[in-house]
Amino acid sequence: MKAWMAAAGLLLSGSAMAQQNPIDHTLEQCLNDATTTAAMVACYSDASRGWDGEMNRQYSQLIKRLSGEPEKKLRSAQRQWLIWRDSWQAAAAAYFAHTQGSLAQVSLAAQTLSLMRNQALMLQSMNKGSCASDTEC
């Protein structure tokens, strides 16, 4: 139980840097109420879907403003990121299945959330055109 709490703490401290995004706020509330492994996984899965939507929104906004080489580079980078994300998730699933038992699903769900959040924030920082401080990215 302590392992998932440590993982949740790390994720939630990262969310504080993101100015407590509504997705992360909802996740925090959900995790506070979760009493089972399945409930924790559902919390992370819901938040991942939220960040996936935010990532897609940020990508769509950015790609609409670009043309030529920058547009081509961004499309390629996002496609490669999706492949990398899937590869990372497969590697993490194999690792956690052998090291964490029943908490493997929680760890994998938390990692998936982190991947989605980070990519959404990277695209957001490109949309904003600045990354001078944590509050801008």
PyMOL commands that place a pseudoatom at each C-alpha (Angstrom):
pseudoatom trace, name=CA, resn=MET, resi=1, chain=A, elem=C, hetatm=0, pos=[0.000, 0.000, 0.000]
pseudoatom trace, name=CA, resn=LYS, resi=2, chain=A, elem=C, hetatm=0, pos=[2.858, 2.377, 0.747]
pseudoatom trace, name=CA, resn=ALA, resi=3, chain=A, elem=C, hetatm=0, pos=[4.237, 1.917, -2.788]
pseudoatom trace, name=CA, resn=TRP, resi=4, chain=A, elem=C, hetatm=0, pos=[1.094, 3.213, -4.475]
pseudoatom trace, name=CA, resn=MET, resi=5, chain=A, elem=C, hetatm=0, pos=[0.887, 6.103, -2.017]
pseudoatom trace, name=CA, resn=ALA, resi=6, chain=A, elem=C, hetatm=0, pos=[4.450, 7.112, -2.868]
pseudoatom trace, name=CA, resn=ALA, resi=7, chain=A, elem=C, hetatm=0, pos=[3.656, 6.901, -6.593]
pseudoatom trace, name=CA, resn=ALA, resi=8, chain=A, elem=C, hetatm=0, pos=[0.494, 8.926, -6.116]
pseudoatom trace, name=CA, resn=GLY, resi=9, chain=A, elem=C, hetatm=0, pos=[2.434, 11.504, -4.121]
pseudoatom trace, name=CA, resn=LEU, resi=10, chain=A, elem=C, hetatm=0, pos=[4.960, 11.932, -6.897]
pseudoatom trace, name=CA, resn=LEU, resi=11, chain=A, elem=C, hetatm=0, pos=[2.238, 12.292, -9.495]
pseudoatom trace, name=CA, resn=LEU, resi=12, chain=A, elem=C, hetatm=0, pos=[0.259, 14.731, -7.420]
pseudoatom trace, name=CA, resn=SER, resi=13, chain=A, elem=C, hetatm=0, pos=[3.319, 16.853, -6.668]
pseudoatom trace, name=CA, resn=GLY, resi=14, chain=A, elem=C, hetatm=0, pos=[3.797, 17.083, -10.430]
pseudoatom trace, name=CA, resn=SER, resi=15, chain=A, elem=C, hetatm=0, pos=[0.209, 18.147, -10.772]
pseudoatom trace, name=CA, resn=ALA, resi=16, chain=A, elem=C, hetatm=0, pos=[0.807, 20.986, -8.322]
pseudoatom trace, name=CA, resn=MET, resi=17, chain=A, elem=C, hetatm=0, pos=[3.416, 22.295, -10.743]
pseudoatom trace, name=CA, resn=ALA, resi=18, chain=A, elem=C, hetatm=0, pos=[0.738, 22.244, -13.406]
pseudoatom trace, name=CA, resn=GLN, resi=19, chain=A, elem=C, hetatm=0, pos=[-1.286, 24.679, -11.221]
pseudoatom trace, name=CA, resn=GLN, resi=20, chain=A, elem=C, hetatm=0, pos=[-3.682, 21.954, -10.127]
pseudoatom trace, name=CA, resn=ASN, resi=21, chain=A, elem=C, hetatm=0, pos=[-5.295, 21.336, -13.475]
pseudoatom trace, name=CA, resn=PRO, resi=22, chain=A, elem=C, hetatm=0, pos=[-8.977, 20.358, -13.117]
pseudoatom trace, name=CA, resn=ILE, resi=23, chain=A, elem=C, hetatm=0, pos=[-8.131, 16.863, -14.383]
pseudoatom trace, name=CA, resn=ASP, resi=24, chain=A, elem=C, hetatm=0, pos=[-5.562, 16.427, -11.627]
pseudoatom trace, name=CA, resn=HIS, resi=25, chain=A, elem=C, hetatm=0, pos=[-7.892, 17.930, -9.038]
pseudoatom trace, name=CA, resn=THR, resi=26, chain=A, elem=C, hetatm=0, pos=[-10.548, 15.370, -9.972]
pseudoatom trace, name=CA, resn=LEU, resi=27, chain=A, elem=C, hetatm=0, pos=[-7.916, 12.618, -9.840]
pseudoatom trace, name=CA, resn=GLU, resi=28, chain=A, elem=C, hetatm=0, pos=[-6.841, 13.679, -6.361]
pseudoatom trace, name=CA, resn=GLN, resi=29, chain=A, elem=C, hetatm=0, pos=[-10.437, 13.596, -5.130]
pseudoatom trace, name=CA, resn=CYS, resi=30, chain=A, elem=C, hetatm=0, pos=[-11.022, 10.225, -6.770]
pseudoatom trace, name=CA, resn=LEU, resi=31, chain=A, elem=C, hetatm=0, pos=[-7.887, 8.706, -5.211]
pseudoatom trace, name=CA, resn=ASN, resi=32, chain=A, elem=C, hetatm=0, pos=[-8.908, 10.033, -1.794]
pseudoatom trace, name=CA, resn=ASP, resi=33, chain=A, elem=C, hetatm=0, pos=[-12.154, 8.077, -2.108]
pseudoatom trace, name=CA, resn=ALA, resi=34, chain=A, elem=C, hetatm=0, pos=[-10.668, 4.948, -3.714]
pseudoatom trace, name=CA, resn=THR, resi=35, chain=A, elem=C, hetatm=0, pos=[-10.609, 1.954, -1.391]
pseudoatom trace, name=CA, resn=THR, resi=36, chain=A, elem=C, hetatm=0, pos=[-9.653, -0.811, -3.816]
pseudoatom trace, name=CA, resn=THR, resi=37, chain=A, elem=C, hetatm=0, pos=[-7.011, -1.428, -6.435]
pseudoatom trace, name=CA, resn=ALA, resi=38, chain=A, elem=C, hetatm=0, pos=[-9.712, -1.442, -9.112]
pseudoatom trace, name=CA, resn=ALA, resi=39, chain=A, elem=C, hetatm=0, pos=[-10.985, 1.940, -7.926]
pseudoatom trace, name=CA, resn=MET, resi=40, chain=A, elem=C, hetatm=0, pos=[-7.477, 3.421, -8.025]
pseudoatom trace, name=CA, resn=VAL, resi=41, chain=A, elem=C, hetatm=0, pos=[-6.943, 2.099, -11.552]
pseudoatom trace, name=CA, resn=ALA, resi=42, chain=A, elem=C, hetatm=0, pos=[-10.281, 3.606, -12.593]
pseudoatom trace, name=CA, resn=CYS, resi=43, chain=A, elem=C, hetatm=0, pos=[-9.227, 6.994, -11.144]
pseudoatom trace, name=CA, resn=TYR, resi=44, chain=A, elem=C, hetatm=0, pos=[-5.981, 6.960, -13.114]
pseudoatom trace, name=CA, resn=SER, resi=45, chain=A, elem=C, hetatm=0, pos=[-7.717, 5.727, -16.270]
pseudoatom trace, name=CA, resn=ASP, resi=46, chain=A, elem=C, hetatm=0, pos=[-10.288, 8.524, -16.122]
pseudoatom trace, name=CA, resn=ALA, resi=47, chain=A, elem=C, hetatm=0, pos=[-7.537, 11.099, -15.626]
pseudoatom trace, name=CA, resn=SER, resi=48, chain=A, elem=C, hetatm=0, pos=[-5.537, 9.593, -18.510]
pseudoatom trace, name=CA, resn=ARG, resi=49, chain=A, elem=C, hetatm=0, pos=[-8.546, 9.975, -20.791]
pseudoatom trace, name=CA, resn=GLY, resi=50, chain=A, elem=C, hetatm=0, pos=[-8.852, 13.586, -19.658]
pseudoatom trace, name=CA, resn=TRP, resi=51, chain=A, elem=C, hetatm=0, pos=[-5.186, 14.291, -20.380]
pseudoatom trace, name=CA, resn=ASP, resi=52, chain=A, elem=C, hetatm=0, pos=[-5.468, 12.452, -23.698]
pseudoatom trace, name=CA, resn=GLY, resi=53, chain=A, elem=C, hetatm=0, pos=[-8.262, 14.837, -24.640]
pseudoatom trace, name=CA, resn=GLU, resi=54, chain=A, elem=C, hetatm=0, pos=[-6.163, 17.806, -23.524]
pseudoatom trace, name=CA, resn=MET, resi=55, chain=A, elem=C, hetatm=0, pos=[-3.170, 16.509, -25.485]
pseudoatom trace, name=CA, resn=ASN, resi=56, chain=A, elem=C, hetatm=0, pos=[-5.315, 16.172, -28.604]
pseudoatom trace, name=CA, resn=ARG, resi=57, chain=A, elem=C, hetatm=0, pos=[-6.756, 19.650, -28.088]
pseudoatom trace, name=CA, resn=GLN, resi=58, chain=A, elem=C, hetatm=0, pos=[-3.300, 21.189, -27.714]
pseudoatom trace, name=CA, resn=TYR, resi=59, chain=A, elem=C, hetatm=0, pos=[-1.995, 19.281, -30.735]
pseudoatom trace, name=CA, resn=SER, resi=60, chain=A, elem=C, hetatm=0, pos=[-4.963, 20.350, -32.885]
pseudoatom trace, name=CA, resn=GLN, resi=61, chain=A, elem=C, hetatm=0, pos=[-4.522, 23.999, -31.934]
pseudoatom trace, name=CA, resn=LEU, resi=62, chain=A, elem=C, hetatm=0, pos=[-0.819, 23.875, -32.661]
pseudoatom trace, name=CA, resn=ILE, resi=63, chain=A, elem=C, hetatm=0, pos=[-1.015, 21.993, -35.952]
pseudoatom trace, name=CA, resn=LYS, resi=64, chain=A, elem=C, hetatm=0, pos=[-3.611, 24.459, -37.291]
pseudoatom trace, name=CA, resn=ARG, resi=65, chain=A, elem=C, hetatm=0, pos=[-1.131, 27.310, -36.857]
pseudoatom trace, name=CA, resn=LEU, resi=66, chain=A, elem=C, hetatm=0, pos=[1.713, 25.533, -38.639]
pseudoatom trace, name=CA, resn=SER, resi=67, chain=A, elem=C, hetatm=0, pos=[2.519, 24.786, -42.248]
pseudoatom trace, name=CA, resn=GLY, resi=68, chain=A, elem=C, hetatm=0, pos=[5.410, 23.466, -44.274]
pseudoatom trace, name=CA, resn=GLU, resi=69, chain=A, elem=C, hetatm=0, pos=[8.420, 22.011, -42.476]
pseudoatom trace, name=CA, resn=PRO, resi=70, chain=A, elem=C, hetatm=0, pos=[7.322, 22.866, -38.900]
pseudoatom trace, name=CA, resn=GLU, resi=71, chain=A, elem=C, hetatm=0, pos=[3.962, 21.150, -39.473]
pseudoatom trace, name=CA, resn=LYS, resi=72, chain=A, elem=C, hetatm=0, pos=[5.645, 18.101, -40.980]
pseudoatom trace, name=CA, resn=LYS, resi=73, chain=A, elem=C, hetatm=0, pos=[8.121, 17.891, -38.084]
pseudoatom trace, name=CA, resn=LEU, resi=74, chain=A, elem=C, hetatm=0, pos=[5.381, 18.162, -35.452]
pseudoatom trace, name=CA, resn=ARG, resi=75, chain=A, elem=C, hetatm=0, pos=[3.253, 15.472, -37.142]
pseudoatom trace, name=CA, resn=SER, resi=76, chain=A, elem=C, hetatm=0, pos=[6.256, 13.184, -37.306]
pseudoatom trace, name=CA, resn=ALA, resi=77, chain=A, elem=C, hetatm=0, pos=[7.233, 13.863, -33.701]
pseudoatom trace, name=CA, resn=GLN, resi=78, chain=A, elem=C, hetatm=0, pos=[3.698, 13.191, -32.420]
pseudoatom trace, name=CA, resn=ARG, resi=79, chain=A, elem=C, hetatm=0, pos=[3.438, 9.951, -34.411]
pseudoatom trace, name=CA, resn=GLN, resi=80, chain=A, elem=C, hetatm=0, pos=[6.817, 8.832, -33.085]
pseudoatom trace, name=CA, resn=TRP, resi=81, chain=A, elem=C, hetatm=0, pos=[5.792, 9.778, -29.554]
pseudoatom trace, name=CA, resn=LEU, resi=82, chain=A, elem=C, hetatm=0, pos=[2.655, 7.623, -29.849]
pseudoatom trace, name=CA, resn=ILE, resi=83, chain=A, elem=C, hetatm=0, pos=[4.785, 4.664, -30.934]
pseudoatom trace, name=CA, resn=TRP, resi=84, chain=A, elem=C, hetatm=0, pos=[7.225, 5.317, -28.070]
pseudoatom trace, name=CA, resn=ARG, resi=85, chain=A, elem=C, hetatm=0, pos=[4.356, 5.640, -25.576]
pseudoatom trace, name=CA, resn=ASP, resi=86, chain=A, elem=C, hetatm=0, pos=[2.939, 2.276, -26.622]
pseudoatom trace, name=CA, resn=SER, resi=87, chain=A, elem=C, hetatm=0, pos=[6.378, 0.662, -26.456]
pseudoatom trace, name=CA, resn=TRP, resi=88, chain=A, elem=C, hetatm=0, pos=[7.025, 2.131, -23.015]
pseudoatom trace, name=CA, resn=GLN, resi=89, chain=A, elem=C, hetatm=0, pos=[3.671, 0.922, -21.738]
pseudoatom trace, name=CA, resn=ALA, resi=90, chain=A, elem=C, hetatm=0, pos=[4.398, -2.611, -22.975]
pseudoatom trace, name=CA, resn=ALA, resi=91, chain=A, elem=C, hetatm=0, pos=[7.804, -2.583, -21.266]
pseudoatom trace, name=CA, resn=ALA, resi=92, chain=A, elem=C, hetatm=0, pos=[6.328, -1.169, -18.045]
pseudoatom trace, name=CA, resn=ALA, resi=93, chain=A, elem=C, hetatm=0, pos=[3.523, -3.746, -18.065]
pseudoatom trace, name=CA, resn=ALA, resi=94, chain=A, elem=C, hetatm=0, pos=[6.042, -6.578, -18.386]
pseudoatom trace, name=CA, resn=TYR, resi=95, chain=A, elem=C, hetatm=0, pos=[8.220, -5.129, -15.628]
pseudoatom trace, name=CA, resn=PHE, resi=96, chain=A, elem=C, hetatm=0, pos=[5.442, -4.404, -13.162]
pseudoatom trace, name=CA, resn=ALA, resi=97, chain=A, elem=C, hetatm=0, pos=[3.818, -7.811, -13.717]
pseudoatom trace, name=CA, resn=HIS, resi=98, chain=A, elem=C, hetatm=0, pos=[7.012, -9.435, -12.408]
pseudoatom trace, name=CA, resn=THR, resi=99, chain=A, elem=C, hetatm=0, pos=[7.767, -7.024, -9.575]
pseudoatom trace, name=CA, resn=GLN, resi=100, chain=A, elem=C, hetatm=0, pos=[4.567, -5.699, -8.036]
pseudoatom trace, name=CA, resn=GLY, resi=101, chain=A, elem=C, hetatm=0, pos=[1.837, -8.311, -8.071]
pseudoatom trace, name=CA, resn=SER, resi=102, chain=A, elem=C, hetatm=0, pos=[-1.615, -6.827, -7.604]
pseudoatom trace, name=CA, resn=LEU, resi=103, chain=A, elem=C, hetatm=0, pos=[-0.288, -3.254, -7.524]
pseudoatom trace, name=CA, resn=ALA, resi=104, chain=A, elem=C, hetatm=0, pos=[1.094, -3.652, -11.053]
pseudoatom trace, name=CA, resn=GLN, resi=105, chain=A, elem=C, hetatm=0, pos=[-2.144, -2.340, -12.544]
pseudoatom trace, name=CA, resn=VAL, resi=106, chain=A, elem=C, hetatm=0, pos=[-2.042, 0.769, -10.359]
pseudoatom trace, name=CA, resn=SER, resi=107, chain=A, elem=C, hetatm=0, pos=[1.589, 1.468, -11.259]
pseudoatom trace, name=CA, resn=LEU, resi=108, chain=A, elem=C, hetatm=0, pos=[0.927, 1.022, -14.953]
pseudoatom trace, name=CA, resn=ALA, resi=109, chain=A, elem=C, hetatm=0, pos=[-2.157, 3.248, -14.828]
pseudoatom trace, name=CA, resn=ALA, resi=110, chain=A, elem=C, hetatm=0, pos=[-0.166, 5.938, -12.978]
pseudoatom trace, name=CA, resn=GLN, resi=111, chain=A, elem=C, hetatm=0, pos=[2.636, 5.769, -15.558]
pseudoatom trace, name=CA, resn=THR, resi=112, chain=A, elem=C, hetatm=0, pos=[0.157, 6.018, -18.423]
pseudoatom trace, name=CA, resn=LEU, resi=113, chain=A, elem=C, hetatm=0, pos=[-1.286, 9.124, -16.789]
pseudoatom trace, name=CA, resn=SER, resi=114, chain=A, elem=C, hetatm=0, pos=[2.170, 10.660, -16.449]
pseudoatom trace, name=CA, resn=LEU, resi=115, chain=A, elem=C, hetatm=0, pos=[2.956, 10.019, -20.098]
pseudoatom trace, name=CA, resn=MET, resi=116, chain=A, elem=C, hetatm=0, pos=[-0.287, 11.634, -21.260]
pseudoatom trace, name=CA, resn=ARG, resi=117, chain=A, elem=C, hetatm=0, pos=[0.009, 14.614, -18.913]
pseudoatom trace, name=CA, resn=ASN, resi=118, chain=A, elem=C, hetatm=0, pos=[3.614, 15.294, -19.862]
pseudoatom trace, name=CA, resn=GLN, resi=119, chain=A, elem=C, hetatm=0, pos=[2.915, 15.223, -23.588]
pseudoatom trace, name=CA, resn=ALA, resi=120, chain=A, elem=C, hetatm=0, pos=[-0.118, 17.474, -23.187]
pseudoatom trace, name=CA, resn=LEU, resi=121, chain=A, elem=C, hetatm=0, pos=[1.968, 19.968, -21.212]
pseudoatom trace, name=CA, resn=MET, resi=122, chain=A, elem=C, hetatm=0, pos=[4.779, 19.865, -23.780]
pseudoatom trace, name=CA, resn=LEU, resi=123, chain=A, elem=C, hetatm=0, pos=[2.319, 20.663, -26.564]
pseudoatom trace, name=CA, resn=GLN, resi=124, chain=A, elem=C, hetatm=0, pos=[0.758, 23.357, -24.392]
pseudoatom trace, name=CA, resn=SER, resi=125, chain=A, elem=C, hetatm=0, pos=[4.155, 24.972, -23.889]
pseudoatom trace, name=CA, resn=MET, resi=126, chain=A, elem=C, hetatm=0, pos=[4.646, 25.055, -27.660]
pseudoatom trace, name=CA, resn=ASN, resi=127, chain=A, elem=C, hetatm=0, pos=[1.219, 26.634, -28.053]
pseudoatom trace, name=CA, resn=LYS, resi=128, chain=A, elem=C, hetatm=0, pos=[2.080, 29.292, -25.507]
pseudoatom trace, name=CA, resn=GLY, resi=129, chain=A, elem=C, hetatm=0, pos=[5.455, 29.904, -27.097]
pseudoatom trace, name=CA, resn=SER, resi=130, chain=A, elem=C, hetatm=0, pos=[7.222, 30.139, -23.774]
pseudoatom trace, name=CA, resn=CYS, resi=131, chain=A, elem=C, hetatm=0, pos=[8.539, 27.867, -21.122]
pseudoatom trace, name=CA, resn=ALA, resi=132, chain=A, elem=C, hetatm=0, pos=[10.352, 30.344, -18.894]
pseudoatom trace, name=CA, resn=SER, resi=133, chain=A, elem=C, hetatm=0, pos=[8.815, 29.073, -15.661]
pseudoatom trace, name=CA, resn=ASP, resi=134, chain=A, elem=C, hetatm=0, pos=[6.788, 26.168, -14.302]
pseudoatom trace, name=CA, resn=THR, resi=135, chain=A, elem=C, hetatm=0, pos=[3.630, 28.258, -14.367]
pseudoatom trace, name=CA, resn=GLU, resi=136, chain=A, elem=C, hetatm=0, pos=[3.976, 28.816, -18.119]
pseudoatom trace, name=CA, resn=CYS, resi=137, chain=A, elem=C, hetatm=0, pos=[4.434, 25.188, -19.103]
for i in range(1, 137): cmd.bond("trace and resi %d" % i, "trace and resi %d" % (i + 1))
show_as sticks, trace
zoom trace
